């Protein structure tokens, strides 16, 4: 995915909020939807975009699906942004 596509995915506040929530550890979809106060369908849409950008990874465990950050993509993005920062 291009840097432009990553920024497009990150342009939505609720997707950024999901990433902030996941920085403390993995969560299931129900927990995320409850904290964001959004419908499961809306959450599914946001998670699909975050997964397509490789910003979030999905794990299935019994009857639950858990999501966690893919920090390697975020680290690459940080390095890209830092090239514009001085020191």
PDB file with SEQRES, HELIX, SHEET and CRYST1 records, atoms N, CA, C and O in Angstrom:
SEQRES   1 A   87  UNK UNK UNK UNK UNK UNK UNK UNK UNK UNK UNK UNK UNK          
SEQRES   2 A   87  UNK UNK UNK UNK UNK UNK UNK UNK UNK UNK UNK UNK UNK          
SEQRES   3 A   87  UNK UNK UNK UNK UNK UNK UNK UNK UNK UNK UNK UNK UNK          
SEQRES   4 A   87  UNK UNK UNK UNK UNK UNK UNK UNK UNK UNK UNK UNK UNK          
SEQRES   5 A   87  UNK UNK UNK UNK UNK UNK UNK UNK UNK UNK UNK UNK UNK          
SEQRES   6 A   87  UNK UNK UNK UNK UNK UNK UNK UNK UNK UNK UNK UNK UNK          
SEQRES   7 A   87  UNK UNK UNK UNK UNK UNK UNK UNK UNK                          
HELIX    1 AA1 UNK A    3  UNK A   10  1                                   8    
HELIX    2 AA2 UNK A   13  UNK A   22  1                                  10    
HELIX    3 AA3 UNK A   29  UNK A   36  1                                   8    
HELIX    4 AA4 UNK A   40  UNK A   52  1                                  13    
HELIX    5 AA5 UNK A   71  UNK A   82  1                                  12    
SHEET    1 AA1 2 UNK A  56  UNK A  61  0                                        
SHEET    2 AA1 2 UNK A  64  UNK A  69 -1                                        
CRYST1    1.000    1.000    1.000  90.00  90.00  90.00 P 1           1          
ATOM      1  N   UNK A   1       0.847  -1.175   0.000  1.00  0.00           N  
ATOM      2  CA  UNK A   1       0.000   0.000   0.000  1.00  0.00           C  
ATOM      3  C   UNK A   1       0.893   1.238   0.000  1.00  0.00           C  
ATOM      4  O   UNK A   1       1.921   1.280   0.676  1.00  0.00           O  
ATOM      5  N   UNK A   2       0.490   2.221  -0.754  1.00  0.00           N  
ATOM      6  CA  UNK A   2       1.292   3.440  -0.857  1.00  0.00           C  
ATOM      7  C   UNK A   2       1.103   4.326   0.370  1.00  0.00           C  
ATOM      8  O   UNK A   2       0.160   4.154   1.142  1.00  0.00           O  
ATOM      9  N   UNK A   3       2.002   5.259   0.527  1.00  0.00           N  
ATOM     10  CA  UNK A   3       1.912   6.219   1.629  1.00  0.00           C  
ATOM     11  C   UNK A   3       0.617   7.016   1.511  1.00  0.00           C  
ATOM     12  O   UNK A   3      -0.026   7.317   2.517  1.00  0.00           O  
ATOM     13  N   UNK A   4       0.239   7.353   0.291  1.00  0.00           N  
ATOM     14  CA  UNK A   4      -1.013   8.080   0.071  1.00  0.00           C  
ATOM     15  C   UNK A   4      -2.201   7.279   0.591  1.00  0.00           C  
ATOM     16  O   UNK A   4      -3.084   7.828   1.250  1.00  0.00           O  
ATOM     17  N   UNK A   5      -2.224   5.985   0.295  1.00  0.00           N  
ATOM     18  CA  UNK A   5      -3.309   5.124   0.774  1.00  0.00           C  
ATOM     19  C   UNK A   5      -3.315   5.033   2.295  1.00  0.00           C  
ATOM     20  O   UNK A   5      -4.381   5.035   2.910  1.00  0.00           O  
ATOM     21  N   UNK A   6      -2.142   4.954   2.901  1.00  0.00           N  
ATOM     22  CA  UNK A   6      -2.064   4.905   4.363  1.00  0.00           C  
ATOM     23  C   UNK A   6      -2.638   6.173   4.981  1.00  0.00           C  
ATOM     24  O   UNK A   6      -3.399   6.107   5.946  1.00  0.00           O  
ATOM     25  N   UNK A   7      -2.277   7.323   4.429  1.00  0.00           N  
ATOM     26  CA  UNK A   7      -2.817   8.582   4.953  1.00  0.00           C  
ATOM     27  C   UNK A   7      -4.327   8.658   4.745  1.00  0.00           C  
ATOM     28  O   UNK A   7      -5.042   9.207   5.582  1.00  0.00           O  
ATOM     29  N   UNK A   8      -4.810   8.114   3.639  1.00  0.00           N  
ATOM     30  CA  UNK A   8      -6.257   8.105   3.393  1.00  0.00           C  
ATOM     31  C   UNK A   8      -6.963   7.278   4.465  1.00  0.00           C  
ATOM     32  O   UNK A   8      -8.007   7.683   4.976  1.00  0.00           O  
ATOM     33  N   UNK A   9      -6.402   6.134   4.803  1.00  0.00           N  
ATOM     34  CA  UNK A   9      -6.986   5.282   5.850  1.00  0.00           C  
ATOM     35  C   UNK A   9      -6.949   6.010   7.191  1.00  0.00           C  
ATOM     36  O   UNK A   9      -7.905   5.937   7.963  1.00  0.00           O  
ATOM     37  N   UNK A  10      -5.867   6.701   7.466  1.00  0.00           N  
ATOM     38  CA  UNK A  10      -5.710   7.392   8.746  1.00  0.00           C  
ATOM     39  C   UNK A  10      -6.462   8.723   8.815  1.00  0.00           C  
ATOM     40  O   UNK A  10      -6.494   9.357   9.869  1.00  0.00           O  
ATOM     41  N   UNK A  11      -7.059   9.145   7.721  1.00  0.00           N  
ATOM     42  CA  UNK A  11      -7.746  10.438   7.710  1.00  0.00           C  
ATOM     43  C   UNK A  11      -9.032  10.423   8.536  1.00  0.00           C  
ATOM     44  O   UNK A  11      -9.527  11.486   8.911  1.00  0.00           O  
ATOM     45  N   UNK A  12      -9.571   9.271   8.819  1.00  0.00           N  
ATOM     46  CA  UNK A  12     -10.814   9.154   9.585  1.00  0.00           C  
ATOM     47  C   UNK A  12     -10.502   9.047  11.075  1.00  0.00           C  
ATOM     48  O   UNK A  12      -9.708   8.202  11.488  1.00  0.00           O  
ATOM     49  N   UNK A  13     -11.131   9.905  11.880  1.00  0.00           N  
ATOM     50  CA  UNK A  13     -10.869   9.960  13.323  1.00  0.00           C  
ATOM     51  C   UNK A  13     -11.144   8.628  14.013  1.00  0.00           C  
ATOM     52  O   UNK A  13     -10.370   8.222  14.880  1.00  0.00           O  
ATOM     53  N   UNK A  14     -12.211   7.949  13.658  1.00  0.00           N  
ATOM     54  CA  UNK A  14     -12.535   6.696  14.349  1.00  0.00           C  
ATOM     55  C   UNK A  14     -11.484   5.620  14.081  1.00  0.00           C  
ATOM     56  O   UNK A  14     -11.219   4.796  14.956  1.00  0.00           O  
ATOM     57  N   UNK A  15     -10.889   5.610  12.906  1.00  0.00           N  
ATOM     58  CA  UNK A  15      -9.821   4.641  12.638  1.00  0.00           C  
ATOM     59  C   UNK A  15      -8.583   4.981  13.460  1.00  0.00           C  
ATOM     60  O   UNK A  15      -7.901   4.083  13.954  1.00  0.00           O  
ATOM     61  N   UNK A  16      -8.290   6.260  13.609  1.00  0.00           N  
ATOM     62  CA  UNK A  16      -7.174   6.667  14.476  1.00  0.00           C  
ATOM     63  C   UNK A  16      -7.472   6.295  15.921  1.00  0.00           C  
ATOM     64  O   UNK A  16      -6.578   5.857  16.645  1.00  0.00           O  
ATOM     65  N   UNK A  17      -8.719   6.467  16.348  1.00  0.00           N  
ATOM     66  CA  UNK A  17      -9.111   6.092  17.711  1.00  0.00           C  
ATOM     67  C   UNK A  17      -8.928   4.592  17.942  1.00  0.00           C  
ATOM     68  O   UNK A  17      -8.514   4.177  19.024  1.00  0.00           O  
ATOM     69  N   UNK A  18      -9.231   3.789  16.942  1.00  0.00           N  
ATOM     70  CA  UNK A  18      -9.041   2.337  17.056  1.00  0.00           C  
ATOM     71  C   UNK A  18      -7.564   2.030  17.272  1.00  0.00           C  
ATOM     72  O   UNK A  18      -7.220   1.208  18.121  1.00  0.00           O  
ATOM     73  N   UNK A  19      -6.694   2.679  16.512  1.00  0.00           N  
ATOM     74  CA  UNK A  19      -5.258   2.440  16.670  1.00  0.00           C  
ATOM     75  C   UNK A  19      -4.779   2.839  18.063  1.00  0.00           C  
ATOM     76  O   UNK A  19      -3.959   2.145  18.664  1.00  0.00           O  
ATOM     77  N   UNK A  20      -5.289   3.949  18.571  1.00  0.00           N  
ATOM     78  CA  UNK A  20      -4.907   4.396  19.919  1.00  0.00           C  
ATOM     79  C   UNK A  20      -5.358   3.371  20.952  1.00  0.00           C  
ATOM     80  O   UNK A  20      -4.615   3.064  21.884  1.00  0.00           O  
ATOM     81  N   UNK A  21      -6.557   2.843  20.798  1.00  0.00           N  
ATOM     82  CA  UNK A  21      -7.048   1.816  21.732  1.00  0.00           C  
ATOM     83  C   UNK A  21      -6.178   0.569  21.688  1.00  0.00           C  
ATOM     84  O   UNK A  21      -5.892  -0.034  22.722  1.00  0.00           O  
ATOM     85  N   UNK A  22      -5.762   0.189  20.492  1.00  0.00           N  
ATOM     86  CA  UNK A  22      -5.000  -1.046  20.342  1.00  0.00           C  
ATOM     87  C   UNK A  22      -3.545  -0.911  20.798  1.00  0.00           C  
ATOM     88  O   UNK A  22      -2.846  -1.915  20.937  1.00  0.00           O  
ATOM     89  N   UNK A  23      -3.092   0.302  21.029  1.00  0.00           N  
ATOM     90  CA  UNK A  23      -1.697   0.452  21.488  1.00  0.00           C  
ATOM     91  C   UNK A  23      -1.490  -0.160  22.866  1.00  0.00           C  
ATOM     92  O   UNK A  23      -0.366  -0.494  23.241  1.00  0.00           O  
ATOM     93  N   UNK A  24      -2.588  -0.307  23.626  1.00  0.00           N  
ATOM     94  CA  UNK A  24      -2.493  -0.912  24.958  1.00  0.00           C  
ATOM     95  C   UNK A  24      -2.649  -2.425  24.928  1.00  0.00           C  
ATOM     96  O   UNK A  24      -2.566  -3.072  25.972  1.00  0.00           O  
ATOM     97  N   UNK A  25      -2.869  -2.991  23.768  1.00  0.00           N  
ATOM     98  CA  UNK A  25      -2.999  -4.444  23.644  1.00  0.00           C  
ATOM     99  C   UNK A  25      -4.187  -4.827  22.792  1.00  0.00           C  
ATOM    100  O   UNK A  25      -5.003  -3.985  22.418  1.00  0.00           O  
ATOM    101  N   UNK A  26      -4.270  -6.091  22.495  1.00  0.00           N  
ATOM    102  CA  UNK A  26      -5.313  -6.557  21.588  1.00  0.00           C  
ATOM    103  C   UNK A  26      -6.697  -6.466  22.225  1.00  0.00           C  
ATOM    104  O   UNK A  26      -6.857  -6.542  23.443  1.00  0.00           O  
ATOM    105  N   UNK A  27      -7.679  -6.301  21.359  1.00  0.00           N  
ATOM    106  CA  UNK A  27      -9.078  -6.191  21.790  1.00  0.00           C  
ATOM    107  C   UNK A  27      -9.948  -6.939  20.797  1.00  0.00           C  
ATOM    108  O   UNK A  27      -9.574  -7.113  19.638  1.00  0.00           O  
ATOM    109  N   UNK A  28     -11.118  -7.382  21.260  1.00  0.00           N  
ATOM    110  CA  UNK A  28     -12.043  -7.993  20.306  1.00  0.00           C  
ATOM    111  C   UNK A  28     -12.978  -6.918  19.757  1.00  0.00           C  
ATOM    112  O   UNK A  28     -13.045  -5.805  20.278  1.00  0.00           O  
ATOM    113  N   UNK A  29     -13.690  -7.273  18.701  1.00  0.00           N  
ATOM    114  CA  UNK A  29     -14.533  -6.305  17.997  1.00  0.00           C  
ATOM    115  C   UNK A  29     -15.610  -5.727  18.908  1.00  0.00           C  
ATOM    116  O   UNK A  29     -15.912  -4.537  18.828  1.00  0.00           O  
ATOM    117  N   UNK A  30     -16.181  -6.543  19.760  1.00  0.00           N  
ATOM    118  CA  UNK A  30     -17.222  -6.059  20.673  1.00  0.00           C  
ATOM    119  C   UNK A  30     -16.711  -4.984  21.607  1.00  0.00           C  
ATOM    120  O   UNK A  30     -17.393  -3.989  21.850  1.00  0.00           O  
ATOM    121  N   UNK A  31     -15.511  -5.184  22.131  1.00  0.00           N  
ATOM    122  CA  UNK A  31     -14.913  -4.198  23.034  1.00  0.00           C  
ATOM    123  C   UNK A  31     -14.657  -2.875  22.310  1.00  0.00           C  
ATOM    124  O   UNK A  31     -14.917  -1.798  22.846  1.00  0.00           O  
ATOM    125  N   UNK A  32     -14.149  -2.976  21.093  1.00  0.00           N  
ATOM    126  CA  UNK A  32     -13.846  -1.766  20.321  1.00  0.00           C  
ATOM    127  C   UNK A  32     -15.131  -1.011  19.997  1.00  0.00           C  
ATOM    128  O   UNK A  32     -15.201   0.204  20.184  1.00  0.00           O  
ATOM    129  N   UNK A  33     -16.153  -1.730  19.510  1.00  0.00           N  
ATOM    130  CA  UNK A  33     -17.421  -1.095  19.150  1.00  0.00           C  
ATOM    131  C   UNK A  33     -18.064  -0.429  20.358  1.00  0.00           C  
ATOM    132  O   UNK A  33     -18.615   0.666  20.248  1.00  0.00           O  
ATOM    133  N   UNK A  34     -17.995  -1.085  21.499  1.00  0.00           N  
ATOM    134  CA  UNK A  34     -18.579  -0.523  22.720  1.00  0.00           C  
ATOM    135  C   UNK A  34     -17.887   0.765  23.123  1.00  0.00           C  
ATOM    136  O   UNK A  34     -18.548   1.746  23.464  1.00  0.00           O  
ATOM    137  N   UNK A  35     -16.559   0.772  23.088  1.00  0.00           N  
ATOM    138  CA  UNK A  35     -15.819   1.984  23.482  1.00  0.00           C  
ATOM    139  C   UNK A  35     -16.028   3.127  22.508  1.00  0.00           C  
ATOM    140  O   UNK A  35     -16.063   4.290  22.910  1.00  0.00           O  
ATOM    141  N   UNK A  36     -16.168   2.801  21.216  1.00  0.00           N  
ATOM    142  CA  UNK A  36     -16.386   3.847  20.216  1.00  0.00           C  
ATOM    143  C   UNK A  36     -17.859   4.245  20.097  1.00  0.00           C  
ATOM    144  O   UNK A  36     -18.194   5.275  19.512  1.00  0.00           O  
ATOM    145  N   UNK A  37     -18.732   3.404  20.668  1.00  0.00           N  
ATOM    146  CA  UNK A  37     -20.175   3.629  20.564  1.00  0.00           C  
ATOM    147  C   UNK A  37     -20.621   3.666  19.103  1.00  0.00           C  
ATOM    148  O   UNK A  37     -21.337   4.573  18.681  1.00  0.00           O  
ATOM    149  N   UNK A  38     -20.182   2.656  18.338  1.00  0.00           N  
ATOM    150  CA  UNK A  38     -20.590   2.530  16.936  1.00  0.00           C  
ATOM    151  C   UNK A  38     -21.167   1.141  16.709  1.00  0.00           C  
ATOM    152  O   UNK A  38     -20.969   0.236  17.520  1.00  0.00           O  
ATOM    153  N   UNK A  39     -21.870   0.982  15.623  1.00  0.00           N  
ATOM    154  CA  UNK A  39     -22.495  -0.298  15.298  1.00  0.00           C  
ATOM    155  C   UNK A  39     -21.433  -1.307  14.841  1.00  0.00           C  
ATOM    156  O   UNK A  39     -20.357  -0.917  14.387  1.00  0.00           O  
ATOM    157  N   UNK A  40     -21.738  -2.594  14.963  1.00  0.00           N  
ATOM    158  CA  UNK A  40     -20.811  -3.606  14.463  1.00  0.00           C  
ATOM    159  C   UNK A  40     -20.516  -3.449  12.971  1.00  0.00           C  
ATOM    160  O   UNK A  40     -19.394  -3.699  12.531  1.00  0.00           O  
ATOM    161  N   UNK A  41     -21.517  -3.037  12.193  1.00  0.00           N  
ATOM    162  CA  UNK A  41     -21.300  -2.850  10.749  1.00  0.00           C  
ATOM    163  C   UNK A  41     -20.307  -1.720  10.486  1.00  0.00           C  
ATOM    164  O   UNK A  41     -19.428  -1.849   9.634  1.00  0.00           O  
ATOM    165  N   UNK A  42     -20.445  -0.618  11.213  1.00  0.00           N  
ATOM    166  CA  UNK A  42     -19.516   0.504  11.043  1.00  0.00           C  
ATOM    167  C   UNK A  42     -18.108   0.103  11.459  1.00  0.00           C  
ATOM    168  O   UNK A  42     -17.130   0.444  10.794  1.00  0.00           O  
ATOM    169  N   UNK A  43     -18.016  -0.628  12.571  1.00  0.00           N  
ATOM    170  CA  UNK A  43     -16.697  -1.081  13.027  1.00  0.00           C  
ATOM    171  C   UNK A  43     -16.070  -2.014  12.005  1.00  0.00           C  
ATOM    172  O   UNK A  43     -14.877  -1.913  11.719  1.00  0.00           O  
ATOM    173  N   UNK A  44     -16.861  -2.915  11.459  1.00  0.00           N  
ATOM    174  CA  UNK A  44     -16.362  -3.848  10.456  1.00  0.00           C  
ATOM    175  C   UNK A  44     -15.753  -3.108   9.270  1.00  0.00           C  
ATOM    176  O   UNK A  44     -14.702  -3.497   8.760  1.00  0.00           O  
ATOM    177  N   UNK A  45     -16.413  -2.048   8.837  1.00  0.00           N  
ATOM    178  CA  UNK A  45     -15.904  -1.230   7.734  1.00  0.00           C  
ATOM    179  C   UNK A  45     -14.543  -0.628   8.084  1.00  0.00           C  
ATOM    180  O   UNK A  45     -13.606  -0.710   7.290  1.00  0.00           O  
ATOM    181  N   UNK A  46     -14.433  -0.028   9.258  1.00  0.00           N  
ATOM    182  CA  UNK A  46     -13.170   0.598   9.668  1.00  0.00           C  
ATOM    183  C   UNK A  46     -12.060  -0.452   9.822  1.00  0.00           C  
ATOM    184  O   UNK A  46     -10.927  -0.230   9.395  1.00  0.00           O  
ATOM    185  N   UNK A  47     -12.387  -1.574  10.422  1.00  0.00           N  
ATOM    186  CA  UNK A  47     -11.378  -2.623  10.606  1.00  0.00           C  
ATOM    187  C   UNK A  47     -10.921  -3.191   9.268  1.00  0.00           C  
ATOM    188  O   UNK A  47      -9.742  -3.502   9.101  1.00  0.00           O  
ATOM    189  N   UNK A  48     -11.830  -3.329   8.321  1.00  0.00           N  
ATOM    190  CA  UNK A  48     -11.454  -3.828   6.997  1.00  0.00           C  
ATOM    191  C   UNK A  48     -10.432  -2.901   6.344  1.00  0.00           C  
ATOM    192  O   UNK A  48      -9.457  -3.367   5.754  1.00  0.00           O  
ATOM    193  N   UNK A  49     -10.652  -1.593   6.448  1.00  0.00           N  
ATOM    194  CA  UNK A  49      -9.693  -0.643   5.875  1.00  0.00           C  
ATOM    195  C   UNK A  49      -8.354  -0.677   6.604  1.00  0.00           C  
ATOM    196  O   UNK A  49      -7.300  -0.624   5.972  1.00  0.00           O  
ATOM    197  N   UNK A  50      -8.393  -0.765   7.935  1.00  0.00           N  
ATOM    198  CA  UNK A  50      -7.146  -0.829   8.705  1.00  0.00           C  
ATOM    199  C   UNK A  50      -6.379  -2.114   8.394  1.00  0.00           C  
ATOM    200  O   UNK A  50      -5.150  -2.099   8.322  1.00  0.00           O  
ATOM    201  N   UNK A  51      -7.093  -3.218   8.211  1.00  0.00           N  
ATOM    202  CA  UNK A  51      -6.423  -4.479   7.853  1.00  0.00           C  
ATOM    203  C   UNK A  51      -5.855  -4.406   6.443  1.00  0.00           C  
ATOM    204  O   UNK A  51      -4.757  -4.906   6.199  1.00  0.00           O  
ATOM    205  N   UNK A  52      -6.575  -3.799   5.514  1.00  0.00           N  
ATOM    206  CA  UNK A  52      -6.077  -3.707   4.137  1.00  0.00           C  
ATOM    207  C   UNK A  52      -4.816  -2.854   4.063  1.00  0.00           C  
ATOM    208  O   UNK A  52      -3.989  -3.041   3.171  1.00  0.00           O  
ATOM    209  N   UNK A  53      -4.666  -1.921   4.997  1.00  0.00           N  
ATOM    210  CA  UNK A  53      -3.467  -1.081   5.066  1.00  0.00           C  
ATOM    211  C   UNK A  53      -2.379  -1.735   5.912  1.00  0.00           C  
ATOM    212  O   UNK A  53      -1.315  -1.149   6.112  1.00  0.00           O  
ATOM    213  N   UNK A  54      -2.633  -2.938   6.407  1.00  0.00           N  
ATOM    214  CA  UNK A  54      -1.698  -3.672   7.275  1.00  0.00           C  
ATOM    215  C   UNK A  54      -1.390  -2.933   8.567  1.00  0.00           C  
ATOM    216  O   UNK A  54      -0.344  -3.163   9.174  1.00  0.00           O  
ATOM    217  N   UNK A  55      -2.283  -2.051   8.996  1.00  0.00           N  
ATOM    218  CA  UNK A  55      -2.089  -1.343  10.254  1.00  0.00           C  
ATOM    219  C   UNK A  55      -2.584  -2.160  11.439  1.00  0.00           C  
ATOM    220  O   UNK A  55      -2.171  -1.939  12.577  1.00  0.00           O  
ATOM    221  N   UNK A  56      -3.476  -3.111  11.155  1.00  0.00           N  
ATOM    222  CA  UNK A  56      -4.074  -3.948  12.191  1.00  0.00           C  
ATOM    223  C   UNK A  56      -4.009  -5.403  11.736  1.00  0.00           C  
ATOM    224  O   UNK A  56      -4.206  -5.714  10.562  1.00  0.00           O  
ATOM    225  N   UNK A  57      -3.731  -6.279  12.688  1.00  0.00           N  
ATOM    226  CA  UNK A  57      -3.724  -7.723  12.425  1.00  0.00           C  
ATOM    227  C   UNK A  57      -4.892  -8.358  13.159  1.00  0.00           C  
ATOM    228  O   UNK A  57      -5.302  -7.890  14.221  1.00  0.00           O  
ATOM    229  N   UNK A  58      -5.424  -9.430  12.580  1.00  0.00           N  
ATOM    230  CA  UNK A  58      -6.594 -10.108  13.124  1.00  0.00           C  
ATOM    231  C   UNK A  58      -6.207 -11.517  13.567  1.00  0.00           C  
ATOM    232  O   UNK A  58      -5.509 -12.233  12.849  1.00  0.00           O  
ATOM    233  N   UNK A  59      -6.667 -11.907  14.755  1.00  0.00           N  
ATOM    234  CA  UNK A  59      -6.417 -13.246  15.286  1.00  0.00           C  
ATOM    235  C   UNK A  59      -7.725 -13.856  15.751  1.00  0.00           C  
ATOM    236  O   UNK A  59      -8.517 -13.204  16.432  1.00  0.00           O  
ATOM    237  N   UNK A  60      -7.947 -15.096  15.385  1.00  0.00           N  
ATOM    238  CA  UNK A  60      -9.147 -15.803  15.835  1.00  0.00           C  
ATOM    239  C   UNK A  60      -8.778 -16.729  16.986  1.00  0.00           C  
ATOM    240  O   UNK A  60      -7.799 -17.473  16.929  1.00  0.00           O  
ATOM    241  N   UNK A  61      -9.597 -16.656  18.035  1.00  0.00           N  
ATOM    242  CA  UNK A  61      -9.382 -17.490  19.208  1.00  0.00           C  
ATOM    243  C   UNK A  61     -10.746 -17.950  19.698  1.00  0.00           C  
ATOM    244  O   UNK A  61     -11.522 -17.163  20.239  1.00  0.00           O  
ATOM    245  N   UNK A  62     -11.027 -19.228  19.505  1.00  0.00           N  
ATOM    246  CA  UNK A  62     -12.339 -19.806  19.826  1.00  0.00           C  
ATOM    247  C   UNK A  62     -13.430 -19.022  19.113  1.00  0.00           C  
ATOM    248  O   UNK A  62     -13.423 -18.956  17.883  1.00  0.00           O  
ATOM    249  N   UNK A  63     -14.360 -18.429  19.838  1.00  0.00           N  
ATOM    250  CA  UNK A  63     -15.473 -17.704  19.223  1.00  0.00           C  
ATOM    251  C   UNK A  63     -15.212 -16.210  19.062  1.00  0.00           C  
ATOM    252  O   UNK A  63     -16.128 -15.460  18.724  1.00  0.00           O  
ATOM    253  N   UNK A  64     -14.000 -15.776  19.292  1.00  0.00           N  
ATOM    254  CA  UNK A  64     -13.689 -14.348  19.256  1.00  0.00           C  
ATOM    255  C   UNK A  64     -12.666 -14.036  18.176  1.00  0.00           C  
ATOM    256  O   UNK A  64     -11.832 -14.867  17.816  1.00  0.00           O  
ATOM    257  N   UNK A  65     -12.755 -12.827  17.676  1.00  0.00           N  
ATOM    258  CA  UNK A  65     -11.753 -12.299  16.755  1.00  0.00           C  
ATOM    259  C   UNK A  65     -11.101 -11.129  17.465  1.00  0.00           C  
ATOM    260  O   UNK A  65     -11.776 -10.190  17.886  1.00  0.00           O  
ATOM    261  N   UNK A  66      -9.782 -11.192  17.594  1.00  0.00           N  
ATOM    262  CA  UNK A  66      -9.027 -10.136  18.273  1.00  0.00           C  
ATOM    263  C   UNK A  66      -8.233  -9.340  17.252  1.00  0.00           C  
ATOM    264  O   UNK A  66      -7.821  -9.859  16.215  1.00  0.00           O  
ATOM    265  N   UNK A  67      -8.030  -8.075  17.568  1.00  0.00           N  
ATOM    266  CA  UNK A  67      -7.276  -7.174  16.707  1.00  0.00           C  
ATOM    267  C   UNK A  67      -6.127  -6.575  17.501  1.00  0.00           C  
ATOM    268  O   UNK A  67      -6.257  -6.269  18.686  1.00  0.00           O  
ATOM    269  N   UNK A  68      -4.998  -6.416  16.816  1.00  0.00           N  
ATOM    270  CA  UNK A  68      -3.863  -5.737  17.446  1.00  0.00           C  
ATOM    271  C   UNK A  68      -3.085  -4.963  16.395  1.00  0.00           C  
ATOM    272  O   UNK A  68      -3.198  -5.221  15.197  1.00  0.00           O  
ATOM    273  N   UNK A  69      -2.298  -4.015  16.868  1.00  0.00           N  
ATOM    274  CA  UNK A  69      -1.516  -3.169  15.968  1.00  0.00           C  
ATOM    275  C   UNK A  69      -0.440  -3.955  15.239  1.00  0.00           C  
ATOM    276  O   UNK A  69       0.139  -4.895  15.784  1.00  0.00           O  
ATOM    277  N   UNK A  70      -0.184  -3.562  14.010  1.00  0.00           N  
ATOM    278  CA  UNK A  70       0.976  -4.038  13.284  1.00  0.00           C  
ATOM    279  C   UNK A  70       1.989  -2.898  13.343  1.00  0.00           C  
ATOM    280  O   UNK A  70       1.992  -2.006  12.495  1.00  0.00           O  
ATOM    281  N   UNK A  71       2.831  -2.945  14.339  1.00  0.00           N  
ATOM    282  CA  UNK A  71       3.732  -1.816  14.589  1.00  0.00           C  
ATOM    283  C   UNK A  71       4.778  -1.633  13.492  1.00  0.00           C  
ATOM    284  O   UNK A  71       5.306  -0.532  13.338  1.00  0.00           O  
ATOM    285  N   UNK A  72       5.090  -2.669  12.732  1.00  0.00           N  
ATOM    286  CA  UNK A  72       6.115  -2.522  11.701  1.00  0.00           C  
ATOM    287  C   UNK A  72       5.687  -1.515  10.633  1.00  0.00           C  
ATOM    288  O   UNK A  72       6.512  -0.729  10.166  1.00  0.00           O  
ATOM    289  N   UNK A  73       4.421  -1.527  10.243  1.00  0.00           N  
ATOM    290  CA  UNK A  73       3.940  -0.566   9.257  1.00  0.00           C  
ATOM    291  C   UNK A  73       3.960   0.844   9.842  1.00  0.00           C  
ATOM    292  O   UNK A  73       4.339   1.798   9.164  1.00  0.00           O  
ATOM    293  N   UNK A  74       3.551   0.969  11.102  1.00  0.00           N  
ATOM    294  CA  UNK A  74       3.579   2.282  11.751  1.00  0.00           C  
ATOM    295  C   UNK A  74       5.004   2.803  11.871  1.00  0.00           C  
ATOM    296  O   UNK A  74       5.239   3.997  11.682  1.00  0.00           O  
ATOM    297  N   UNK A  75       5.952   1.940  12.178  1.00  0.00           N  
ATOM    298  CA  UNK A  75       7.353   2.362  12.284  1.00  0.00           C  
ATOM    299  C   UNK A  75       7.875   2.848  10.938  1.00  0.00           C  
ATOM    300  O   UNK A  75       8.599   3.842  10.877  1.00  0.00           O  
ATOM    301  N   UNK A  76       7.514   2.157   9.857  1.00  0.00           N  
ATOM    302  CA  UNK A  76       7.930   2.592   8.523  1.00  0.00           C  
ATOM    303  C   UNK A  76       7.352   3.966   8.201  1.00  0.00           C  
ATOM    304  O   UNK A  76       8.027   4.812   7.614  1.00  0.00           O  
ATOM    305  N   UNK A  77       6.120   4.176   8.584  1.00  0.00           N  
ATOM    306  CA  UNK A  77       5.467   5.453   8.327  1.00  0.00           C  
ATOM    307  C   UNK A  77       6.130   6.575   9.123  1.00  0.00           C  
ATOM    308  O   UNK A  77       6.316   7.679   8.611  1.00  0.00           O  
ATOM    309  N   UNK A  78       6.482   6.292  10.364  1.00  0.00           N  
ATOM    310  CA  UNK A  78       7.159   7.281  11.198  1.00  0.00           C  
ATOM    311  C   UNK A  78       8.493   7.671  10.572  1.00  0.00           C  
ATOM    312  O   UNK A  78       8.844   8.851  10.532  1.00  0.00           O  
ATOM    313  N   UNK A  79       9.231   6.687  10.088  1.00  0.00           N  
ATOM    314  CA  UNK A  79      10.514   6.970   9.420  1.00  0.00           C  
ATOM    315  C   UNK A  79      10.301   7.843   8.189  1.00  0.00           C  
ATOM    316  O   UNK A  79      11.082   8.759   7.930  1.00  0.00           O  
ATOM    317  N   UNK A  80       9.260   7.564   7.445  1.00  0.00           N  
ATOM    318  CA  UNK A  80       8.971   8.357   6.247  1.00  0.00           C  
ATOM    319  C   UNK A  80       8.683   9.799   6.637  1.00  0.00           C  
ATOM    320  O   UNK A  80       9.201  10.720   6.004  1.00  0.00           O  
ATOM    321  N   UNK A  81       7.862  10.018   7.671  1.00  0.00           N  
ATOM    322  CA  UNK A  81       7.494  11.363   8.107  1.00  0.00           C  
ATOM    323  C   UNK A  81       8.713  12.098   8.663  1.00  0.00           C  
ATOM    324  O   UNK A  81       8.860  13.301   8.447  1.00  0.00           O  
ATOM    325  N   UNK A  82       9.583  11.392   9.372  1.00  0.00           N  
ATOM    326  CA  UNK A  82      10.753  12.026  10.006  1.00  0.00           C  
ATOM    327  C   UNK A  82      11.696  12.646   8.984  1.00  0.00           C  
ATOM    328  O   UNK A  82      12.442  13.564   9.324  1.00  0.00           O  
ATOM    329  N   UNK A  83      11.682  12.177   7.756  1.00  0.00           N  
ATOM    330  CA  UNK A  83      12.585  12.745   6.762  1.00  0.00           C  
ATOM    331  C   UNK A  83      12.305  14.237   6.501  1.00  0.00           C  
ATOM    332  O   UNK A  83      13.139  14.956   5.951  1.00  0.00           O  
ATOM    333  N   UNK A  84      11.102  14.675   6.914  1.00  0.00           N  
ATOM    334  CA  UNK A  84      10.750  16.079   6.685  1.00  0.00           C  
ATOM    335  C   UNK A  84      10.999  16.960   7.882  1.00  0.00           C  
ATOM    336  O   UNK A  84      10.805  18.174   7.814  1.00  0.00           O  
ATOM    337  N   UNK A  85      11.444  16.343   9.020  1.00  0.00           N  
ATOM    338  CA  UNK A  85      11.585  17.060  10.273  1.00  0.00           C  
ATOM    339  C   UNK A  85      12.903  17.638  10.592  1.00  0.00           C  
ATOM    340  O   UNK A  85      13.018  17.134  11.709  1.00  0.00           O  
ATOM    341  N   UNK A  86      13.699  18.143  10.475  1.00  0.00           N  
ATOM    342  CA  UNK A  86      15.004  18.617  10.819  1.00  0.00           C  
ATOM    343  C   UNK A  86      15.799  17.576  11.580  1.00  0.00           C  
ATOM    344  O   UNK A  86      16.163  16.535  11.033  1.00  0.00           O  
ATOM    345  N   UNK A  87      16.059  17.855  12.813  1.00  0.00           N  
ATOM    346  CA  UNK A  87      16.940  17.011  13.632  1.00  0.00           C  
ATOM    347  C   UNK A  87      16.243  15.779  13.984  1.00  0.00           C  
ATOM    348  O   UNK A  87      16.805  14.927  14.672  1.00  0.00           O  
TER     349      UNK A  87                                                      
END                                                                             
